[in-house]
């Protein structure tokens, strides 16, 4: 009975946000997958659904900064605090520091939430700790004396190794600050109208405006589930950066406009680029063939929602002999750290480590070697990552070219649908969230010499 009475006092939007945060932090859930499921099972109004998203995604992004505040005022080591209460505190501090919620209201709501998930004694602890934090106006002043990387890591709620990696690439703390800030901003969904199945105009009728950098993109002003073409799988949700990469890779077909090409998307899951490529080929190069490969069964099933099952294979991309090569176009959208998509995947910054990087770089190298072996003479290999990390981008490309000096590095800019600002005019393309409003995608185009 007490639980029922307590739940009645808890704001349901905050409770749902807490549930998502807890499942992500404690059970390994993915926010972008779990949130739609939680919302679908709820009875919340549209406005409250938007609040849940803001609360949960914002808290997950910024919890590194909030953990610093908790650690400063807690009467015990951070790892000795009840994990449920840690998430309640993080949610409270997001409202206090990053939303227009009065301190007293955030504290009161969080005490009720703590009472529901942890009981009276935990609620008293939350109340005391939050009041101690909110009364200390100089809580973050000591950050000014910390080393640059550590200070920016706490202030922007990014792990130190990621901040260092961004500086290695950008070489400017001002640029790094702009990128870190962009990673912490909520982004409207980018939609794509799959050619031959829907149009931008059909999506815009529901809400949005064209994305001028692509042929089929729309900046959404409504939730994805409100678009019938998406519900009917005639359109999809796809970041601008991924659309740019898919279109640029498709545009390499202009090098051989009359030849029937064989296309392979070697790492197709979960299917975004594969869907756009498949539909472009079906509508504009119908005599070409297309294969989407995804070795993991559950990801292959996601691809099968947007690409005909008969065109999907499930081979290990590192084993060239398993494929029916050669192919004229091979896209290696390689597994990577995902550091370029931190604004859309709020938990990703806390999931990846430097030890992951070593394994991923080895996998990327093997995939590139296999793809080049499968590439027909005169064919084009596209190497893409959703990461700007030097080891996964420029370093990987330098290693490949050292082993294949005969390969020609094409200028990616020559194949863009629309010219983009601050993109290299020679060699590969690196997009940036703070410059291009997209995920920080990387694309290199490599041509194998003709016989």
ZAMARGU-4260 file (C-alpha; in steps of 0.2 Angstrom, whole numbers, plus 5000, padded with zeros to 4 digits):
<rodrens>
0) 5000/5000/5000 | 5014/5012/5004 | 5022/5009/4987 | 5005/5013/4979 | 5003/5029/4989
5) 5021/5034/4986 | 5020/5032/4967 | 5004/5043/4967 | 5015/5057/4973 | 5029/5054/4961
10) 5029/5064/4944 | 5027/5050/4931 | 5038/5059/4918 | 5052/5059/4931 | 5049/5041/4936
15) 5049/5036/4918 | 5065/5046/4915 | 5073/5037/4930 | 5068/5020/4924 | 5077/5023/4908
20) 5093/5030/4916 | 5093/5015/4928 | 5091/5003/4914 | 5105/5011/4904 | 5117/5013/4918
25) 5113/4997/4928 | 5107/4984/4914 | 5117/4990/4899 | 5101/4995/4889 | 5103/5007/4874
30) 5093/5023/4877 | 5088/5025/4859 | 5081/5008/4859 | 5073/5007/4876 | 5065/5024/4877
35) 5053/5022/4863 | 5047/5005/4871 | 5045/5014/4888 | 5035/5028/4880 | 5024/5016/4870
40) 5019/5007/4886 | 5015/5023/4895 | 5000/5034/4895 | 5010/5051/4895 | 5004/5065/4885
45) 5015/5072/4871 | 5022/5086/4881 | 5027/5074/4895 | 5035/5062/4883 | 5046/5076/4877
50) 5050/5080/4895 | 5055/5062/4898 | 5067/5063/4883 | 5075/5079/4889 | 5077/5073/4907
55) 5084/5056/4903 | 5095/5060/4888 | 5102/5076/4897 | 5106/5067/4913 | 5115/5053/4904
60) 5125/5065/4894 | 5130/5076/4909 | 5131/5063/4923 | 5150/5065/4923 | 5149/5083/4929
65) 5135/5078/4941 | 5145/5064/4949 | 5159/5077/4953 | 5146/5087/4963 | 5140/5072/4972
70) 5157/5066/4976 | 5161/5083/4983 | 5147/5083/4996 | 5144/5065/4999 | 5148/5058/5017
75) 5155/5042/5009 | 5165/5036/4994 | 5155/5038/4978 | 5155/5019/4974 | 5147/5016/4991
80) 5132/5026/4988 | 5116/5015/4983 | 5116/5015/4964 | 5098/5018/4963 | 5101/5034/4973
85) 5115/5039/4962 | 5103/5040/4947 | 5090/5049/4957 | 5104/5062/4962 | 5110/5063/4944
90) 5092/5066/4938 | 5090/5080/4951 | 5106/5089/4947 | 5101/5089/4928 | 5086/5099/4933
95) 5095/5110/4944 | 5110/5114/4933 | 5104/5112/4915 | 5085/5115/4915 | 5074/5129/4921
100) 5068/5120/4936 | 5069/5129/4953 | 5080/5121/4965 | 5067/5118/4978 | 5055/5110/4965
105) 5069/5099/4959 | 5074/5094/4977 | 5056/5090/4982 | 5052/5080/4966 | 5068/5070/4969
110) 5064/5066/4987 | 5048/5059/4982 | 5056/5049/4968 | 5070/5043/4981 | 5056/5038/4993
115) 5047/5027/4980 | 5063/5018/4973 | 5073/5017/4990 | 5062/5021/5005 | 5061/5034/5018
120) 5079/5034/5024 | 5086/5035/5006 | 5074/5050/5003 | 5081/5059/5019 | 5099/5056/5012
125) 5094/5063/4995 | 5086/5078/5003 | 5101/5082/5014 | 5114/5079/5000 | 5104/5090/4987
130) 5102/5104/4999 | 5121/5104/5003 | 5125/5104/4984 | 5113/5118/4980 | 5118/5129/4994
135) 5137/5128/4988 | 5138/5142/4975 | 5157/5139/4973 | 5156/5120/4971 | 5164/5120/4954
140) 5177/5134/4957 | 5191/5122/4960 | 5190/5116/4942 | 5199/5132/4936 | 5215/5126/4944
145) 5215/5108/4936 | 5224/5103/4921 | 5216/5108/4904 | 5210/5091/4899 | 5204/5086/4917
150) 5194/5103/4919 | 5186/5101/4902 | 5182/5083/4905 | 5172/5087/4920 | 5164/5103/4914
155) 5158/5095/4898 | 5155/5078/4905 | 5166/5068/4893 | 5179/5055/4898 | 5197/5063/4898
160) 5203/5051/4885 | 5190/5057/4873 | 5194/5075/4876 | 5212/5072/4873 | 5207/5062/4856
165) 5197/5077/4850 | 5212/5089/4854 | 5224/5078/4844 | 5213/5080/4829 | 5207/5098/4831
170) 5223/5106/4838 | 5213/5120/4846 | 5205/5121/4863 | 5192/5133/4856 | 5187/5120/4843
175) 5187/5106/4856 | 5175/5117/4867 | 5163/5120/4852 | 5163/5101/4849 | 5160/5096/4867
180) 5146/5109/4868 | 5138/5102/4852 | 5139/5084/4859 | 5129/5090/4874 | 5115/5098/4864
185) 5099/5089/4860 | 5097/5086/4841 | 5081/5085/4831 | 5079/5069/4822 | 5085/5069/4804
190) 5074/5059/4792 | 5077/5052/4775 | 5064/5048/4762 | 5070/5033/4753 | 5070/5036/4734
195) 5056/5027/4725 | 5046/5024/4741 | 5043/5041/4748 | 5047/5059/4746 | 5054/5074/4756
200) 5038/5083/4753 | 5028/5069/4761 | 5038/5070/4776 | 5038/5089/4777 | 5019/5088/4777
205) 5020/5081/4794 | 5033/5093/4800 | 5050/5098/4796 | 5061/5106/4782 | 5073/5100/4769
210) 5091/5096/4773 | 5100/5105/4759 | 5116/5095/4760 | 5107/5079/4754 | 5094/5074/4741
215) 5082/5066/4753 | 5085/5072/4770 | 5072/5081/4781 | 5075/5090/4798 | 5061/5084/4809
220) 5050/5094/4820 | 5039/5080/4825 | 5042/5063/4834 | 5047/5049/4821 | 5032/5039/4826
225) 5021/5053/4819 | 5027/5050/4801 | 5017/5037/4792 | 5031/5034/4779 | 5042/5029/4793
230) 5029/5018/4801 | 5027/5010/4784 | 5045/5008/4782 | 5045/5019/4766 | 5057/5031/4775
235) 5069/5031/4790 | 5078/5040/4804 | 5096/5043/4798 | 5108/5056/4803 | 5114/5069/4791
240) 5132/5063/4791 | 5126/5045/4787 | 5116/5052/4772 | 5131/5062/4766 | 5142/5047/4766
245) 5129/5035/4758 | 5126/5048/4744 | 5144/5052/4741 | 5148/5033/4740 | 5134/5031/4728
250) 5140/5045/4717 | 5156/5036/4713 | 5145/5027/4701 | 5148/5042/4689 | 5166/5035/4686
255) 5158/5021/4677 | 5141/5027/4672 | 5137/5014/4659 | 5144/4999/4667 | 5133/4987/4677
260) 5141/4987/4695 | 5140/4975/4709 | 5138/4984/4726 | 5142/4977/4743 | 5139/4985/4760
265) 5150/4974/4770 | 5145/4980/4788 | 5127/4984/4784 | 5119/4983/4802 | 5108/4991/4808
270) 5103/4996/4790 | 5103/5015/4788 | 5116/5017/4774 | 5111/5000/4766 | 5093/5006/4764
275) 5097/5022/4756 | 5110/5013/4745 | 5098/4999/4740 | 5084/5011/4735 | 5096/5023/4726
280) 5102/5008/4716 | 5084/5001/4713 | 5078/5018/4706 | 5093/5025/4697 | 5104/5010/4692
285) 5091/4996/4691 | 5103/4985/4681 | 5116/4985/4696 | 5116/4972/4709 | 5117/4975/4728
290) 5121/4964/4743 | 5120/4969/4761 | 5131/4959/4773 | 5129/4958/4792 | 5137/4944/4802
295) 5127/4946/4818 | 5110/4938/4816 | 5101/4951/4827 | 5108/4965/4817 | 5105/4956/4800
300) 5086/4955/4805 | 5086/4974/4807 | 5093/4976/4790 | 5080/4964/4783 | 5067/4977/4789
305) 5073/4989/4776 | 5082/4978/4763 | 5074/4962/4754 | 5080/4947/4764 | 5086/4939/4748
310) 5099/4952/4746 | 5106/4950/4764 | 5121/4938/4768 | 5128/4934/4785 | 5147/4932/4782
315) 5162/4937/4793 | 5168/4952/4783 | 5186/4947/4787 | 5185/4931/4777 | 5185/4936/4759
320) 5183/4918/4753 | 5165/4917/4760 | 5159/4931/4748 | 5154/4929/4730 | 5167/4942/4723
325) 5173/4952/4715 | 5163/4968/4718 | 5164/4985/4709 | 5159/4995/4725 | 5162/4990/4743
330) 5157/5000/4758 | 5166/4996/4774 | 5156/5006/4787 | 5167/4999/4800 | 5163/4995/4818
335) 5171/5009/4828 | 5171/5019/4845 | 5156/5029/4839 | 5164/5045/4846 | 5156/5055/4832
340) 5139/5051/4838 | 5139/5056/4856 | 5125/5069/4855 | 5113/5055/4849 | 5119/5041/4859
345) 5120/5048/4877 | 5127/5033/4885 | 5141/5030/4872 | 5154/5041/4880 | 5153/5030/4896
350) 5153/5014/4887 | 5168/5015/4876 | 5186/5014/4883 | 5204/5015/4876 | 5205/4996/4877
355) 5190/4995/4865 | 5200/5006/4853 | 5214/4993/4851 | 5202/4979/4847 | 5192/4990/4835
360) 5207/4996/4825 | 5213/4978/4822 | 5196/4973/4816 | 5195/4988/4805 | 5212/4984/4797
365) 5206/4966/4794 | 5190/4972/4786 | 5199/4984/4774 | 5211/4970/4769 | 5197/4958/4765
370) 5187/4972/4756 | 5202/4976/4745 | 5205/4958/4741 | 5186/4957/4735 | 5187/4973/4725
375) 5187/4972/4706 | 5200/4981/4696 | 5195/4999/4694 | 5183/4997/4708 | 5180/5009/4723
380) 5181/5005/4741 | 5173/5017/4754 | 5180/5016/4771 | 5168/5025/4784 | 5168/5027/4803
385) 5157/5037/4814 | 5172/5043/4823 | 5185/5056/4821 | 5198/5047/4832 | 5215/5048/4822
390) 5218/5029/4825 | 5202/5025/4817 | 5203/5037/4802 | 5219/5045/4796 | 5230/5032/4805
395) 5220/5018/4798 | 5221/5025/4780 | 5240/5028/4782 | 5242/5010/4787 | 5231/5004/4772
400) 5241/5014/4760 | 5257/5008/4766 | 5252/4990/4762 | 5244/4995/4746 | 5254/5009/4738
405) 5246/5005/4721 | 5229/5011/4727 | 5223/5028/4722 | 5215/5039/4736 | 5201/5049/4728
410) 5195/5066/4733 | 5179/5063/4743 | 5174/5081/4740 | 5172/5077/4721 | 5157/5065/4725
415) 5147/5076/4737 | 5130/5080/4732 | 5132/5098/4739 | 5148/5107/4743 | 5151/5107/4762
420) 5161/5120/4772 | 5177/5116/4780 | 5180/5100/4771 | 5197/5095/4764 | 5197/5097/4745
425) 5209/5083/4743 | 5209/5065/4751 | 5196/5059/4764 | 5182/5069/4772 | 5179/5072/4790
430) 5163/5079/4796 | 5161/5088/4813 | 5146/5090/4824 | 5150/5108/4828 | 5153/5113/4810
435) 5141/5103/4800 | 5127/5099/4812 | 5129/5080/4809 | 5138/5066/4817 | 5157/5067/4815
440) 5158/5054/4800 | 5174/5050/4791 | 5174/5044/4773 | 5189/5039/4762 | 5187/5033/4744
445) 5200/5021/4737 | 5201/5015/4719 | 5210/4999/4714 | 5220/5001/4698 | 5212/4994/4683
450) 5221/4979/4675
</rodrens>
